[in-house]
Amino acid sequence: MIGFLEVIFFRGRVVLLATLALVTVVLGYEATKLRMDAGFYKGMPTSHPYIETFLEYQDRLFGANRVIIVLRNTKGDIWNQKFLKTLNDITQDIFYLPGVDRRTVTSLWTPNTRILEITEDGINARDVIPGTTTPEEMQGPAIKQLRNDVLKGNLVGRLVSNDFTAAMVVTELLEYDPTTQQRLDYIALGEELETKIVFGIEDSQPENIKSSIRIKSGEGIAGTVLKTGTSLIVNQGHKDPLFKSFDSTSVQERSIKNLISVPLKIKDRVTGVINGTNKLGDETFSEEDQRLLEALAQ
């Protein structure tokens, strides 16, 4: 048997080597088509009876493939116009994220957040925030009514935190785009979320709540760190050419004398940015500070 194989391999070595070369080229070409796929269903034991039941009724029962965004006011509560406007802006942004099932987007501003009241005339059902109400109208009596409706509708602990300092926006993701029938690219979705960094800026208004600034990947100092994954020390502060200025925070920006920005990483993947400003003692940031902050960011 061994002798027979020797004859085949050595006498037909040219044909054999050519065949192996051809197979190598074909497999190498196919390897270039490999893509990472973080599909939600790939992590599920689809043969399990519970999962089979979920897959059978998933079009009617939501709750598995979910994204939750929490907006929190660290210096007050949610019962003010600026916070509610920001919550509305986030809700609108979520609607247009790829793969979002718009039927399931839920926040205080969506029409699927309703209150049911039993009155002497029967059952009264209405939206917590009427569809005709704009963020600019959320003040005074409107905010008082909203607070009462949140309590009546048992939304505390569901969409509003127990201490009234935070509110949620919740949505489900679709595994397949209903229009294109293409599988949702979770990596692309994650990258789109990562390109928007939200900075909390203390506002000078009496309510002293936070407004938000969105910086895209590659934009300004933090955006550059997010895109490149490389830390930056900027001891010129707001005077540095790379520093991006915003009209709404120009007063606060002038107080930034120096700045350090390091990438926040999970398994070598950049997921955010940590910034430090105005080192104590009027000193400048050093490489030692950078190493320390990078160690905390890993």
C-alpha positions in Angstrom: 0.0 0.0 0.0 2.8 2.4 1.0 4.7 1.6 -2.2 1.6 2.2 -4.3 1.1 5.7 -2.7 4.8 6.5 -3.2 4.4 5.8 -6.9 1.3 8.0 -7.2 2.8 10.9 -5.2 6.3 10.9 -6.7 5.4 10.2 -10.3 2.5 12.6 -10.3 4.2 15.2 -8.1 3.8 18.0 -10.7 0.1 17.4 -10.9 -0.2 17.1 -7.2 1.7 20.3 -6.5 -0.3 22.2 -9.1 -3.5 20.9 -7.5 -2.4 22.0 -4.0 -1.4 25.4 -5.3 -4.8 25.8 -7.0 -6.6 24.8 -3.8 -4.4 27.2 -1.8 -5.3 30.1 -4.1 -9.0 29.3 -4.0 -9.1 29.0 -0.2 -7.0 32.1 0.2 -9.4 34.1 -2.0 -12.4 32.8 0.0 -10.6 33.7 3.2 -10.7 37.4 2.1 -14.5 37.2 2.4 -14.4 36.3 6.1 -16.2 38.9 8.2 -16.9 39.2 11.9 -20.5 38.5 12.6 -21.9 39.3 16.1 -25.4 38.1 15.4 -27.7 38.1 18.4 -29.2 34.7 17.6 -25.8 33.0 17.2 -25.3 33.2 21.0 -28.5 31.5 21.8 -29.1 27.7 22.2 -31.8 27.6 19.5 -32.7 24.0 20.1 -33.7 24.7 23.8 -37.5 24.5 24.3 -37.5 28.0 25.9 -35.6 29.6 23.0 -37.9 27.7 20.5 -40.9 29.3 22.2 -39.3 32.7 22.1 -38.5 32.4 18.4 -42.0 31.3 17.7 -43.6 34.4 19.4 -40.8 37.0 19.0 -42.9 39.1 16.5 -45.5 39.6 19.2 -43.5 39.5 22.4 -40.5 41.9 22.7 -37.8 42.1 25.3 -34.7 40.0 24.3 -32.5 42.0 21.9 -32.8 45.3 23.7 -30.8 48.6 23.9 -31.3 50.8 27.0 -30.1 54.4 27.1 -30.2 56.2 30.5 -30.1 60.0 30.8 -29.2 61.2 34.3 -29.1 64.6 35.8 -26.3 64.6 38.4 -27.3 68.0 39.9 -31.0 67.9 40.2 -34.1 66.0 39.0 -35.7 65.4 35.6 -38.6 67.9 36.1 -37.3 70.8 34.0 -37.5 71.8 30.4 -33.9 71.3 29.5 -33.7 67.7 30.7 -37.0 66.8 29.0 -35.8 68.5 25.7 -32.6 66.4 25.8 -34.6 63.3 26.5 -36.8 64.1 23.5 -33.7 64.6 21.3 -32.3 61.3 22.3 -35.6 59.6 21.7 -35.7 61.0 18.2 -32.1 60.0 17.5 -32.9 56.4 18.5 -35.7 56.2 16.0 -33.1 56.5 13.1 -30.5 54.1 14.3 -30.0 51.2 11.9 -31.8 48.0 13.0 -34.1 49.7 15.5 -37.6 48.3 15.7 -39.5 51.7 15.8 -42.6 50.0 17.2 -40.7 49.3 20.4 -39.0 52.7 21.1 -40.2 53.7 24.5 -39.6 56.8 26.6 -41.7 59.5 28.2 -42.1 61.1 24.8 -43.4 58.1 22.8 -47.1 57.5 22.2 -46.8 53.9 23.6 -46.2 55.3 27.1 -49.8 55.8 28.3 -51.7 56.3 31.5 -55.0 54.6 32.3 -57.4 56.2 34.8 -60.6 54.8 36.2 -63.0 57.8 36.6 -66.7 58.1 37.3 -67.2 58.3 33.5 -65.3 55.1 32.8 -61.7 54.4 31.8 -59.7 57.4 30.6 -56.6 56.5 28.6 -54.1 59.1 27.3 -50.4 59.6 26.4 -48.2 60.6 29.3 -46.9 63.5 27.1 -49.5 64.4 24.4 -48.3 64.2 20.8 -49.1 67.9 20.3 -46.8 69.0 23.1 -43.4 70.3 22.2 -40.3 70.4 24.4 -40.6 74.2 24.6 -44.0 73.9 26.2 -42.8 71.6 29.0 -42.7 74.1 31.8 -44.8 75.1 34.8 -48.2 73.3 34.7 -47.2 70.9 32.0 -44.3 69.6 34.0 -46.5 69.3 37.1 -49.0 67.3 35.1 -46.3 65.1 33.7 -45.0 64.3 37.2 -48.5 63.4 38.4 -49.0 61.1 35.3 -45.7 59.4 35.8 -46.7 58.5 39.4 -50.2 57.5 38.4 -49.0 55.4 35.4 -46.6 53.4 37.6 -43.7 54.5 35.5 -41.3 55.1 38.5 -38.8 52.2 38.4 -39.7 51.4 34.8 -38.9 54.6 32.7 -38.0 57.0 35.6 -35.6 56.3 38.4 -36.9 56.1 42.0 -35.2 59.3 42.9 -36.4 61.2 39.8 -32.8 62.0 38.6 -32.8 59.8 35.5 -35.1 58.6 32.7 -34.7 55.8 30.1 -35.1 55.3 26.4 -35.6 51.6 25.6 -35.8 49.9 22.2 -35.6 46.5 20.5 -33.3 45.6 17.7 -34.3 43.7 14.6 -32.1 40.9 13.5 -33.0 41.5 9.8 -33.8 44.7 8.1 -37.5 44.3 6.9 -36.8 46.4 3.8 -33.5 44.8 2.6 -33.8 41.5 4.4 -30.1 42.0 5.3 -28.8 40.8 8.7 -28.2 43.7 11.1 -24.5 44.6 11.3 -24.0 44.8 15.1 -20.4 46.0 14.7 -21.4 48.8 12.4 -24.2 49.7 14.9 -21.7 49.7 17.7 -19.3 51.9 15.8 -22.0 54.4 15.0 -22.8 54.6 18.7 -19.1 55.0 19.5 -18.7 57.9 17.1 -20.9 60.1 19.3 -19.4 61.1 22.6 -21.6 62.9 25.1 -19.9 65.4 27.4 -21.7 66.7 30.5 -21.3 70.4 30.7 -22.5 72.2 33.8 -25.0 74.9 32.6 -25.0 78.4 34.0 -28.8 78.4 34.2 -30.4 78.4 37.7 -31.6 74.8 37.2 -27.9 73.8 36.9 -28.5 70.8 34.8 -26.4 69.3 32.1 -26.5 70.0 28.5 -24.9 67.7 25.9 -22.4 68.1 23.2 -21.9 65.4 20.5 -18.4 65.0 19.0 -17.9 62.7 16.1 -14.9 60.3 15.7 -11.9 62.3 14.5 -13.3 65.6 15.6 -11.4 67.7 18.2 -9.1 66.2 20.8 -11.5 63.6 22.2 -12.7 62.5 18.8 -9.1 62.2 17.6 -8.3 59.9 20.6 -11.4 57.9 19.9 -10.5 57.4 16.2 -6.7 56.7 16.7 -6.7 54.9 20.0 -3.7 57.1 21.0 -3.6 59.2 24.2 -3.1 63.0 23.9 -1.7 65.5 26.3 -2.7 69.1 25.5 -1.0 71.5 27.9 -2.2 74.5 25.9 -5.8 73.8 26.8 -8.4 75.6 24.8 -5.8 77.5 22.8 -4.5 74.3 21.1 -5.4 74.1 17.4 -6.9 70.7 17.8 -9.3 71.9 20.5 -12.9 72.1 19.1 -14.9 75.0 20.5 -18.7 75.2 20.8 -20.8 78.4 21.1 -22.9 76.9 23.9 -19.9 76.1 26.1 -17.5 78.9 25.2 -17.4 80.3 28.7 -16.5 77.0 30.3 -14.0 76.2 27.6 -11.9 79.3 28.4 -11.3 77.9 31.8 -9.5 74.8 30.4 -5.8 75.4 30.9 -4.6 71.9 30.2 -6.1 68.6 29.2 -5.3 64.9 29.0 -7.4 62.5 26.9 -6.9 58.7 26.9 -8.9 55.9 25.1 -11.2 53.7 27.1 -10.5 50.1 25.9 -12.2 46.8 26.3 -10.1 43.9 24.9 -8.0 46.3 22.8 -11.2 47.8 21.3 -11.7 51.6 21.8 -15.2 52.1 23.3 -14.9 55.6 24.6 -12.6 58.4 25.9 -11.6 59.6 29.4 -10.7 63.2 29.7 -9.0 65.1 32.5 -8.7 68.9 32.7 -6.9 71.5 34.8 -4.4 69.5 36.9 -4.2 70.6 40.5 -1.6 73.1 41.5 -1.4 74.8 38.1 0.9 72.0 36.9 0.9 70.5 33.4 0.0 66.9 32.7 3.0 64.6 32.3 3.7 61.2 30.8 3.4 59.7 34.2 -0.2 61.0 34.4 -0.9 59.5 31.0 0.4 56.1 32.1 -1.7 56.2 35.2 -4.9 57.2 33.4 -4.2 54.6 30.7 -3.9 51.9 33.3 -7.3 52.9 34.7 -8.8 52.9 31.2 -7.9 49.3 30.4 
